[in-house]
Amino acid sequence: MRVCVLGAGIVGLATAWQLLQEGHDVTVVDRAGAGAGASGANGAQLSYAYVQPLADPGIWAQLPRLLLAKDSPLALRPQWDVDQWRWGIRFLAACRTEVSQRGTTQLLALAAESRSAFDALRAAHHLDCDFSATGKLVLYADERSFAAARRQLALQQSLGTQQTAVSAAEALAIEPALQHHRSRIAGAIHTPGECAADCYKVCQALLRLLQANGARTVFSANVSGVVVRAGRAVAVETDTDAIDADAFVVALGSASSRLARSLGLYLPVYPLKGYSITLPASGTAAPRVNVTDAARKVVFARIGQRLRVAGMAELAGDDLSIPSARIGSLVAAAQSVFPGCADFSRYEPWAGLRPATPDGVPVIGPHARGPANLLFNTGHGALGFTLAFGSARRVARMLAAQPHARFSPVAPAPAPCSV
Ligand SMILES: Cc1cc2nc3c(=O)[nH]c(=O)nc-3n(C[C@H](O)[C@H](O)[C@H](O)COP(=O)(O)OP(=O)(O)OC[C@H]3O[C@@H](n4cnc5c(N)ncnc54)[C@H](O)[C@@H]3O)c2cc1C
């Protein structure tokens, strides 16, 4: 089958590779190049066990501080955009225990599938991507948040994840670089099996594999629409050309909903902006283990000789500007948790748009009201790197099976998106 994959982020490239492996004739189209979007300089964490959706009942108590505090990691920048408000209302509706637990269950299953697919890829091909498997510590600054984390831990353990609650002293034994932060740790959750890698390098490695194995790549080509005839997608229009195929996979990240809208379809995917800095790591003062500072919602990951520090979640439309105050917060977080961990005069700032669904569960498959041969693979939010390879397998299975199971994002919020 001729399959055209729209988008060369980690999700599109992983999907293209899976489809190529299964014997399809694959074309990848992107308005820029491989890893140019949210997959560029993300948090670098392969968070297979720590998948709790952002939409959580605990958010209600924190909401006033999160929205009003000047240094808040969460921000709402109101736009003249009905989709922003629609998404926001659905997000709040998803902040319920049963939705969060259902999301956690679905995401854990997808993450497990993704881990085995990425492990198989790395076993078969040498990927130059600064991969490490040193585990992860999520730090809690007070007893209340640590107690809530232990409740989530109990749910995740019941679903088979290997995680434990540890004291500040135990956290320090796992990651000695936390020595200066010890007095501010009430407790931590340790997940020994978590990994890290440079997502951009994985994108570049996939691109090389695709090109070496006969896939066609079309870059600097903006996809502006889909040609539908007799209920089937037959081509995509770009600013230079039309590309026809037997099936299409939309993996345009946060821009996927715009393409859906051009077909009169609503996709509950909205950009959730975040930032990162990448610094040259200094010896033992920089962590080896992935660390999340839960209060600041900042993640730290070691990728080779560099330290990636990432965080923030802003509902701000498509704006990709990088305000110095936001980068300043990341620098301050790094200096506070790991003093001396890097050369702070040489950081690389970055901003990216997570393609987020209200309940944190990606949309995978054809839209209930769209052409059956136009499959979406997007909405992976804060876990796109982690989930990309599992999603890719699911898309491949859907293409092999007829008729496709459809997702229906038109139901009352929260939408039952399929994974
Ligand atoms: C600050 C931050 C930290 C993060 N940390 C982590 C982490 O630690 N672990 C994790 O698993 N995930 C993390 N994520 C999430 C992860 O980066 C995303 O979920 C993932 O990159 C989404 O991949 P994607 O391929 O769907 O989208 P993208 O990477 O955005 O790719 C979409 C592609 O579509 C192209 N495109 C868009 N519109 C068009 C068009 N009209 N025509 C042609 N091409 C188009 C773009 O150029 C882009 O290349 C983080 C994200 C951010 C922002």
The ligand as an ORCA input file, in Angstrom:
! r2SCAN-3c Opt
* xyz 0 1
  C       9.233     21.313     26.826
  C       8.823     19.935     26.380
  C       9.319     18.824     27.064
  C       8.928     17.547     26.681
  N       9.484     16.469     27.307
  C       9.157     15.219     26.908
  C       9.789     14.088     27.513
  O      10.664     14.221     28.371
  N       9.396     12.849     27.118
  C       8.429     12.663     26.159
  O       8.085     11.518     25.882
  N       7.850     13.722     25.539
  C       8.192     14.975     25.895
  N       7.606     16.054     25.304
  C       6.529     15.828     24.335
  C       7.058     15.458     22.970
  O       8.138     16.277     22.613
  C       5.916     15.583     21.947
  O       4.767     14.890     22.385
  C       6.352     15.003     20.607
  O       7.533     15.626     20.168
  C       5.263     15.163     19.570
  O       5.756     14.617     18.383
  P       4.972     14.788     17.034
  O       5.733     14.071     16.009
  O       3.532     14.432     17.250
  O       4.958     16.374     16.775
  P       6.135     17.316     16.274
  O       7.443     16.888     16.760
  O       5.701     18.712     16.581
  O       6.137     17.085     14.703
  C       5.148     17.588     13.866
  C       5.793     17.878     12.525
  O       4.764     18.311     11.637
  C       5.305     19.348     10.827
  N       4.179     20.143     10.357
  C       3.278     20.839     11.093
  N       2.372     21.416     10.293
  C       2.693     21.078      9.026
  C       2.098     21.337      7.761
  N       1.004     22.087      7.623
  N       2.692     20.821      6.662
  C       3.808     20.028      6.768
  N       4.394     19.753      7.931
  C       3.847     20.263      9.064
  C       6.259     20.098     11.725
  O       7.269     20.762     10.972
  C       6.841     18.977     12.586
  O       8.071     18.501     12.064
  C       7.990     17.354     25.630
  C       7.525     18.471     24.915
  C       7.931     19.753     25.282
  C       7.425     20.936     24.489
*
